[in-house]
Amino acid sequence: MNYSTLFMTVKGYLENDFPDVIFADKDASTTSAAATYTSVEQVNTFITQAEQRIFNNVQFPSLRKNVTGLTTVNNKYLSCPSDFLASYSMAVIAPTTGAYSYLLNKDVNFIRESFPVPTDTGVPAYYALFGPNSNDEAELTFMLGPTPDVAYTMELHYFYYPESITITTSGTTWLGDNIDSVLLYGSLVEGYTFMKGEADMIAFYEKKYQDALMLAKRLGDGLERQDAYRSGQARVKVT
């Protein structure tokens, strides 16, 4: 399901064209300060809220990203990617052999206590999510322990939100192409809640969403994490 189909389907199911809403600034002396919340923006909000719910309920492999970066000599801090949400793993790559060595995720206080002197340098063995970058509070920073003694190549495997179907240039996403039912019913739940609809209809759409979410979890948290050689083929017990 592409974006235009999803957009029209949401409006059709909810039987609402979502007319533009104008929010006027009551303290303004002119109407130029009024803000318009368009129908497109309203439906896009429903869709992006649904995407966020889905992405935090199912760990699809498509929500993973790999990046590499370099540490700075005698600097225990490493910047996070701008779209970083949570880490799956971090590895240091040996400069001479290219061998991977995975770091253990620890608390900041563990690293501070284990390596109290910043000049204690070596190959990083631990990492922690330190907090906001001093130059940009919207971005996070990792702390490494011990402090890198050379410029190591680091590989980070992390969780992020992929580009929303509402802003992709192609109008398509992996979620919309492969399991559009969960995206549709998630958007309907958000839309009908916005409309302050009847409780029984909200419950109906929520039930449809949960049913679709189970299919998504079966795929993302089940089928994509096993194979027939290791786990055997899926089968139903004969009674």
Secondary structure by P-SEA (a helix, b strand, c coil): ccaaaaaaaaaaaacccccbbbbcccccccccccccccaaaaaaaaaaaaaaaaaaaccccccbbbbbbbbcccccccccccccccccbbbbbcccccbbbbbbbbcaaaaaaaccccccccccccccccccccccccbbbbbbccccccbbbbbbbbcccccccccccccccccccccaaaaaaaaaaaaaaaacccaaaaaaaaaaaaaaaaaaaaaccccccccccccccbbbbcc
